[in-house]
Amino acid sequence: MSMKKIREKFVKERLETLRSTVRTLEAAETAVGHLRDTKWEIVRELKDAGHDFTATSEGMDIVLSASPSMRF
């Protein structure tokens, strides 16, 4: 097999792998987006119910990761 054919085969295989990786990343990013939406929906519900997020380390993680517009 010539070097040109070897290179073409290599490029074709790597491009296929890249396409597959991009599709996997897109699916993962979509899943993460849905999980974040769910997280903040739960946080809003807890906040509306009067939960004190500053009382636990897990709650403080929420406080520190929240947008500035969300008041605790």
VMD Tcl script that builds the backbone (N, CA, C; Angstrom):
set m [mol new atoms 216]
animate dup $m
set s [atomselect $m all]
$s set {name element resname resid chain x y z} {
  {N N MET 1 A 0.852 -1.170 0.000}
  {CA C MET 1 A 0.000 0.000 0.000}
  {C C MET 1 A 0.900 1.236 0.000}
  {N N SER 2 A 0.573 2.188 -0.838}
  {CA C SER 2 A 1.384 3.403 -0.936}
  {C C SER 2 A 1.167 4.294 0.288}
  {N N MET 3 A 2.101 5.185 0.516}
  {CA C MET 3 A 1.999 6.122 1.645}
  {C C MET 3 A 0.752 7.002 1.505}
  {N N LYS 4 A 0.418 7.369 0.277}
  {CA C LYS 4 A -0.756 8.200 0.051}
  {C C LYS 4 A -2.031 7.461 0.473}
  {N N LYS 5 A -2.128 6.182 0.107}
  {CA C LYS 5 A -3.296 5.382 0.473}
  {C C LYS 5 A -3.366 5.183 1.990}
  {N N ILE 6 A -2.212 4.966 2.603}
  {CA C ILE 6 A -2.162 4.796 4.057}
  {C C ILE 6 A -2.645 6.070 4.746}
  {N N ARG 7 A -2.167 7.213 4.262}
  {CA C ARG 7 A -2.564 8.499 4.831}
  {C C ARG 7 A -4.059 8.736 4.627}
  {N N GLU 8 A -4.571 8.428 3.447}
  {CA C GLU 8 A -5.996 8.613 3.176}
  {C C GLU 8 A -6.852 7.740 4.090}
  {N N LYS 9 A -6.404 6.498 4.288}
  {CA C LYS 9 A -7.129 5.588 5.181}
  {C C LYS 9 A -7.092 6.116 6.617}
  {N N PHE 10 A -5.934 6.580 7.039}
  {CA C PHE 10 A -5.784 7.143 8.380}
  {C C PHE 10 A -6.721 8.330 8.570}
  {N N VAL 11 A -6.715 9.252 7.613}
  {CA C VAL 11 A -7.556 10.451 7.698}
  {C C VAL 11 A -9.032 10.054 7.731}
  {N N LYS 12 A -9.429 9.117 6.893}
  {CA C LYS 12 A -10.822 8.679 6.850}
  {C C LYS 12 A -11.236 8.086 8.199}
  {N N GLU 13 A -10.391 7.232 8.761}
  {CA C GLU 13 A -10.699 6.622 10.056}
  {C C GLU 13 A -10.776 7.661 11.171}
  {N N ARG 14 A -9.853 8.600 11.176}
  {CA C ARG 14 A -9.852 9.627 12.223}
  {C C ARG 14 A -11.053 10.557 12.096}
  {N N LEU 15 A -11.454 10.870 10.859}
  {CA C LEU 15 A -12.640 11.706 10.654}
  {C C LEU 15 A -13.895 10.988 11.127}
  {N N GLU 16 A -13.975 9.681 10.900}
  {CA C GLU 16 A -15.113 8.910 11.390}
  {C C GLU 16 A -15.145 8.936 12.920}
  {N N THR 17 A -13.983 8.771 13.534}
  {CA C THR 17 A -13.890 8.820 14.990}
  {C C THR 17 A -14.271 10.201 15.503}
  {N N LEU 18 A -13.827 11.237 14.820}
  {CA C LEU 18 A -14.160 12.607 15.212}
  {C C LEU 18 A -15.667 12.841 15.137}
  {N N ARG 19 A -16.306 12.393 14.061}
  {CA C ARG 19 A -17.765 12.557 13.918}
  {C C ARG 19 A -18.498 11.846 15.048}
  {N N SER 20 A -18.065 10.645 15.358}
  {CA C SER 20 A -18.678 9.882 16.438}
  {C C SER 20 A -18.487 10.585 17.781}
  {N N THR 21 A -17.298 11.102 18.012}
  {CA C THR 21 A -16.998 11.814 19.256}
  {C C THR 21 A -17.853 13.066 19.379}
  {N N VAL 22 A -18.008 13.796 18.303}
  {CA C VAL 22 A -18.826 15.013 18.312}
  {C C VAL 22 A -20.281 14.667 18.624}
  {N N ARG 23 A -20.802 13.590 18.033}
  {CA C ARG 23 A -22.188 13.180 18.318}
  {C C ARG 23 A -22.345 12.796 19.793}
  {N N THR 24 A -21.367 12.091 20.317}
  {CA C THR 24 A -21.414 11.698 21.728}
  {C C THR 24 A -21.370 12.925 22.627}
  {N N LEU 25 A -20.498 13.876 22.312}
  {CA C LEU 25 A -20.411 15.106 23.098}
  {C C LEU 25 A -21.705 15.902 23.040}
  {N N GLU 26 A -22.305 15.997 21.881}
  {CA C GLU 26 A -23.562 16.726 21.746}
  {C C GLU 26 A -24.638 16.099 22.622}
  {N N ALA 27 A -24.711 14.771 22.630}
  {CA C ALA 27 A -25.695 14.082 23.466}
  {C C ALA 27 A -25.406 14.331 24.941}
  {N N ALA 28 A -24.148 14.270 25.325}
  {CA C ALA 28 A -23.773 14.503 26.724}
  {C C ALA 28 A -24.084 15.939 27.134}
  {N N GLU 29 A -23.798 16.895 26.258}
  {CA C GLU 29 A -24.074 18.296 26.571}
  {C C GLU 29 A -25.572 18.539 26.727}
  {N N THR 30 A -26.371 17.879 25.908}
  {CA C THR 30 A -27.823 17.985 26.023}
  {C C THR 30 A -28.280 17.411 27.359}
  {N N ALA 31 A -27.739 16.248 27.723}
  {CA C ALA 31 A -28.102 15.621 28.998}
  {C C ALA 31 A -27.708 16.516 30.171}
  {N N VAL 32 A -26.518 17.095 30.118}
  {CA C VAL 32 A -26.063 17.990 31.190}
  {C C VAL 32 A -26.982 19.207 31.282}
  {N N GLY 33 A -27.373 19.743 30.154}
  {CA C GLY 33 A -28.292 20.884 30.141}
  {C C GLY 33 A -29.616 20.551 30.820}
  {N N HIS 34 A -30.158 19.367 30.524}
  {CA C HIS 34 A -31.410 18.944 31.159}
  {C C HIS 34 A -31.222 18.764 32.667}
  {N N LEU 35 A -30.096 18.166 33.058}
  {CA C LEU 35 A -29.829 17.981 34.486}
  {C C LEU 35 A -29.692 19.319 35.206}
  {N N ARG 36 A -29.030 20.287 34.576}
  {CA C ARG 36 A -28.906 21.613 35.190}
  {C C ARG 36 A -30.265 22.271 35.344}
  {N N ASP 37 A -31.099 22.154 34.316}
  {CA C ASP 37 A -32.452 22.721 34.403}
  {C C ASP 37 A -33.217 22.105 35.560}
  {N N THR 38 A -33.119 20.783 35.692}
  {CA C THR 38 A -33.797 20.089 36.784}
  {C C THR 38 A -33.252 20.536 38.124}
  {N N LYS 39 A -31.931 20.651 38.231}
  {CA C LYS 39 A -31.292 21.097 39.480}
  {C C LYS 39 A -31.854 22.443 39.907}
  {N N TRP 40 A -31.872 23.417 38.988}
  {CA C TRP 40 A -32.308 24.760 39.363}
  {C C TRP 40 A -33.806 24.820 39.612}
  {N N GLU 41 A -34.579 23.964 38.965}
  {CA C GLU 41 A -36.015 23.896 39.253}
  {C C GLU 41 A -36.219 23.408 40.691}
  {N N ILE 42 A -35.472 22.379 41.095}
  {CA C ILE 42 A -35.567 21.860 42.462}
  {C C ILE 42 A -35.102 22.911 43.472}
  {N N VAL 43 A -34.024 23.609 43.146}
  {CA C VAL 43 A -33.524 24.658 44.040}
  {C C VAL 43 A -34.589 25.736 44.230}
  {N N ARG 44 A -35.223 26.166 43.136}
  {CA C ARG 44 A -36.274 27.187 43.248}
  {C C ARG 44 A -37.431 26.689 44.119}
  {N N GLU 45 A -37.813 25.419 43.919}
  {CA C GLU 45 A -38.905 24.861 44.725}
  {C C GLU 45 A -38.526 24.840 46.207}
  {N N LEU 46 A -37.312 24.401 46.507}
  {CA C LEU 46 A -36.861 24.364 47.901}
  {C C LEU 46 A -36.773 25.772 48.498}
  {N N LYS 47 A -36.265 26.703 47.691}
  {CA C LYS 47 A -36.142 28.086 48.141}
  {C C LYS 47 A -37.528 28.666 48.436}
  {N N ASP 48 A -38.471 28.409 47.538}
  {CA C ASP 48 A -39.841 28.886 47.740}
  {C C ASP 48 A -40.483 28.260 48.979}
  {N N ALA 49 A -40.024 27.052 49.337}
  {CA C ALA 49 A -40.557 26.366 50.516}
  {C C ALA 49 A -39.848 26.808 51.792}
  {N N GLY 50 A -38.888 27.745 51.655}
  {CA C GLY 50 A -38.214 28.293 52.818}
  {C C GLY 50 A -36.957 27.543 53.253}
  {N N HIS 51 A -36.442 26.666 52.410}
  {CA C HIS 51 A -35.235 25.916 52.774}
  {C C HIS 51 A -34.041 26.853 52.952}
  {N N ASP 52 A -33.237 26.602 53.992}
  {CA C ASP 52 A -32.041 27.397 54.267}
  {C C ASP 52 A -30.825 26.710 53.638}
  {N N PHE 53 A -30.440 27.168 52.473}
  {CA C PHE 53 A -29.309 26.567 51.766}
  {C C PHE 53 A -27.975 26.839 52.458}
  {N N THR 54 A -27.942 27.834 53.316}
  {CA C THR 54 A -26.679 28.161 53.983}
  {C C THR 54 A -26.413 27.258 55.185}
  {N N ALA 55 A -27.339 26.373 55.518}
  {CA C ALA 55 A -27.213 25.528 56.709}
  {C C ALA 55 A -26.340 24.290 56.494}
  {N N THR 56 A -26.075 23.918 55.241}
  {CA C THR 56 A -25.287 22.709 54.972}
  {C C THR 56 A -24.213 23.009 53.934}
  {N N SER 57 A -23.201 22.157 53.897}
  {CA C SER 57 A -22.152 22.349 52.883}
  {C C SER 57 A -22.703 22.129 51.477}
  {N N GLU 58 A -23.630 21.168 51.325}
  {CA C GLU 58 A -24.256 20.952 50.017}
  {C C GLU 58 A -25.045 22.181 49.587}
  {N N GLY 59 A -25.731 22.771 50.566}
  {CA C GLY 59 A -26.488 23.983 50.272}
  {C C GLY 59 A -25.596 25.134 49.887}
  {N N MET 60 A -24.457 25.242 50.553}
  {CA C MET 60 A -23.519 26.322 50.215}
  {C C MET 60 A -22.949 26.123 48.816}
  {N N ASP 61 A -22.783 24.876 48.388}
  {CA C ASP 61 A -22.346 24.623 47.012}
  {C C ASP 61 A -23.361 25.204 46.029}
  {N N ILE 62 A -24.638 25.067 46.356}
  {CA C ILE 62 A -25.701 25.629 45.516}
  {C C ILE 62 A -25.621 27.149 45.535}
  {N N VAL 63 A -25.478 27.719 46.716}
  {CA C VAL 63 A -25.401 29.175 46.846}
  {C C VAL 63 A -24.235 29.718 46.018}
  {N N LEU 64 A -23.096 29.061 46.112}
  {CA C LEU 64 A -21.903 29.551 45.411}
  {C C LEU 64 A -21.975 29.356 43.900}
  {N N SER 65 A -22.762 28.387 43.445}
  {CA C SER 65 A -22.851 28.148 42.000}
  {C C SER 65 A -24.038 28.859 41.354}
  {N N ALA 66 A -24.864 29.494 42.166}
  {CA C ALA 66 A -26.049 30.176 41.656}
  {C C ALA 66 A -25.679 31.491 40.974}
  {N N SER 67 A -26.554 31.906 40.083}
  {CA C SER 67 A -26.359 33.195 39.421}
  {C C SER 67 A -26.552 34.314 40.457}
  {N N PRO 68 A -25.930 35.467 40.227}
  {CA C PRO 68 A -26.074 36.588 41.171}
  {C C PRO 68 A -27.511 37.041 41.373}
  {N N SER 69 A -28.366 36.786 40.398}
  {CA C SER 69 A -29.759 37.226 40.524}
  {C C SER 69 A -30.561 36.359 41.492}
  {N N MET 70 A -30.051 35.182 41.823}
  {CA C MET 70 A -30.763 34.315 42.759}
  {C C MET 70 A -30.330 34.663 44.168}
  {N N ARG 71 A -31.243 35.128 44.966}
  {CA C ARG 71 A -30.962 35.558 46.328}
  {C C ARG 71 A -31.244 34.437 47.322}
  {N N PHE 72 A -30.339 34.247 48.270}
  {CA C PHE 72 A -30.529 33.218 49.300}
  {C C PHE 72 A -30.640 33.827 50.654}
}
mol reanalyze $m
mol bondsrecalc $m
mol representation Tube
mol addrep $m
